[in-house]
Amino acid sequence: PPPSPHTNIMSSNPIAPRTDRNFRNIPITRFFRLGFMSFYTALSCAAYGLYWYKTNEHKFQMKREFESKPIILTPYESALVYESLLPKYQEKWAREKAARQEEDDDDEL
């Protein structure tokens, strides 16, 4: 009899018959490749973020400690602040005093 189309002439092992052309014999892991890629990307990003936070944690701790402490000026510093702000407030008080004087003058008239 003539050789079968599903038999390899060089060996006695039968060849799998041809299937529908729309069927693609793709290993199932190919379908999950994008999911694996996004999963490992997210995993590596999370790992690097944790590493970055752990390496910079002391900075945040110092910042929190600094912000929790009140700012206490020494007497010398408070005197410097007072002297630097005094001229502005003297002008302001002079203007207010002049405005009050004008109001008093208007009331007397």
Secondary structure by P-SEA (a helix, b strand, c coil): cccccccccccccccccccccccccccccccaaaaaaaaaaaaaaaaaaaaaaaaaaaaaaaaaaaaaccccccaaaaaaaaaaaaaaaaaaaaaaaaaaaaaaaaaac
